[in-house]
């Protein structure tokens, strides 16, 4: 059991990848931390979060703790992975020689939008209900993409939907009967099917594709027809903003 007001965990959303998009509040939390937790999906994988936050980390004073959280499709395996990670975090907090202990958990984007911390937070609070957790929001990848191409996400009473990328044409068409803008996350292998659907709906010229936005290898494409056979990475998205006359 952790002592009240002795251990503090701050979750810092680092934004899409550009260090200049990290908030001042996030930077201050990183600089004040004793422990810095950086998630990764494989033990041999370099942490993107650590790369972004590196300018504000003092390796002589702060301890960086990599956490391996595999991407498990099986719910039971995923739950076990988060429980194991939660246990490691709590053990690290308790083992730290000084109190109070201030720790940060770094992750890309915003912590509460398709982030690994949502499930991890549940595991942490189940194991230690008294743990003080603070969340600092981050710039989302779709907000950074929209800003880069000057694409309004909504206007007036427009409706916006954010969801994992569907590949079914009927589902996509149905969504456009309700929403003016679709933000499709985790596009990846679904890209060819989505492009075909957008072509059928005459929406190719009203969409923008982005991958690894804010990172050195970022790519932003308005000509979606050129991506029909492209194998998109996991960190990719599509923003489709239709005109009111586009889909019937």
N, C-alpha and C positions, 0 to 999 in steps of 0.2 A: 504494500500500500504506500503510495506516494504521499508525502506530507503536503498539506495545503499551502499554497503560495510559495512553494520551494522549487517547483519545476514548471517551466513555461515553454510551450511549443507554439511557434508561429509558423503558419503555412504561407509561403510567399509565392504568389503567381508571378512568374518572370516575363510573361508576355510570349510572343511567338518565336523570338530568337534574337532579336536586335537588342543588345545591351542598353541602347539609348531609350528603349521603350519600357524599361524597368522603372517602377514608380519610386519616388524619393522615400516613401514610407518603407517600401520593400528593401531599398538599399540600406537604410538605417537599421532595419531588423537584422540584415545579414551581418553588418559590421558589429552589432552588439552581441551576436551569438557566441556561445561557447562551443556548441556542437552544431554541425551543419550536415543534415541528412540529404543525400542526393540519390534519387531512385534511378534504376536502370532495369532493363528486362532480362539481360544476360550478364554473367560475371565478367565476360571479356568485352563488354560493351562500354565505350566511353560515355560519360554522362553529359548530355547536351545542357542540362541545367547547370552543372558545375562549370562548363565552358562559359556560359553566359554570366554567371555570378563571380567568376574568377577575379575580376578587377577589384572587388571589394572584400576579398578574403585574405586574412593575415595568417599564413600557414604556421608562423611561429607561435601564434597565440591561440588559434582556433583549430579544432579537430574536425576533419571532414570524414564522414562515415557513409560509404556507399551502401545502398540497400538494393538487393536484387529481388525484384518482384516480377516473376514470369507472367506473361500474358496467357492465362489459362481460359479456355473456352468452357471447360467443365465447371459448373457452379461450385461443386464441392471442393475441387482443387483450387479454385480461385479464392474461396473463403479460407481455406487452410493457408494459402500463401499470404494473405493479408493478416491472418492471426499470427503467423510466424514473424512477419515484419513488425507488427505491433509489439510483440514480445521483445524483439531486439531493440526497438526504440526505447521501451520502458527500462530494459536492463541497462542500456547506455546512460540513460538519465540518472538512474540510481547509482551507477558505478562512478559517476563523475566526482572528482575529489573536492570540488567546491560547490557551495550553495549560496544563493539560489542559482539554479542552472537555467540558462536561456538557450533554447535550441530552435533552429529553423529547419523546415522541410521545404526543399526547393522543387518546383515543377514548372513545366512549360504552360503557357496560356493562363487561363483563370482556374483556380483550384476547384470551383464548383461547377464547371462545365466540362463534362467528359474527362475529368481528371482522375488520376489514380487515388487521390486522397479521399474521395467520397467514401469508398468502401473501407479504406484504411482507417478513417476517422471512426467509423462504426466499430471496427475491431478494437481500436485504442480505448474508446469510451466504454466498451463492454468490459474490457480487462481492467480499466482504471477510470471509473466514472468521475473522479475528482480532478482529472488532468485538465489544466487550464489551456485551452486551445484558442488561438487567435488566427483569423484568416485575413490575409491582405490580397485583394483582387489584382488581377493582371489584365493587360490588354489582350483581347482575343485575336486569334489569327484572322477571323473574318472581318473584324473591325480594322485591322491593319491592312488587309487586302482592299477593302472598300476605300480606305483613305488613300492608298497608293494610286488607285485608278479613278479617284473622285466619283465613286458610285454611291449615290444615296441609297441607304437600306430601306428607308420608309419616308413617307411624306403624308402629312395630314392624318387621315384615319386608315392608312394602309396597314395591312396585316402581314406579319413576318413570322415564318416558321424556321426553327433550327432543329435539324434531325439528322441521324445517320443516313447516308446516301441510299435511297431505294433504287432498285434496278427494274422494277415492274412499271411498264408504261401506264397501266390503268391507275396505279397508285399515284404516280407523278401527276397525271392529268387531274385526278380527283383533288389533289392538294392545291392545284391552281384554281379550283373553283372557290376556294376559301381564302387563299393567301396570295398577296401580291408579290412577295419576295420569299424565295426559298434559299436557305443556307444549308447546303448539303455537306456534312462533315464525313471524314474517313472515306473518301471517294475510292481510292485504291483501285482494286480490280473491277469495280463497277463502272468505271469511266466509259468504256465503249458502249455499254448498254444505255447509259444515261444520255450520251451524245446522240445515239440513234433516236431515243425518245424525244429529246429536245428538237431534233431535226424534223420529226414528224409533227411536232407542235409549233413549228416555225419560231423557235425560241433560241436558236444557236447564236444569233447576233445580240441577244439580250442576256448573255451569260459571261462570266469570267471564271477562269480556272486558276488556282494557285497551289503551289506546293512548297513546303519548307519555307514559308514566308518569314522574312526577317533574318534568315540564315544566309551565310555566304553563297550557298548553292540554290537560293530561292529561284522560283520560276513563276511568272504570271503571264497568262495567255488569254487573249480575247478571241482569237481565231480558233474556235473549238473544233472546226472541221479538220484542222491539221493534227488533231490528237486522236483521231478515230482508232488507230492501232497502237496507241501509246500505252505502256504499262505504268500506271501512276503509282507512286509510293503511298504508304499508309498516311503520312502527314500531308494530305492534300484535301482540297475543298473546292466546291463550286458555289457561286452566288448567281442566282437567276432572278432577275427583277423584270417582270413582265409589264408591258403596257396594259391598260385596261381593255384594249381591243385584241390582245394576243390570242387568248385561248377561249374557245367557246365550248 
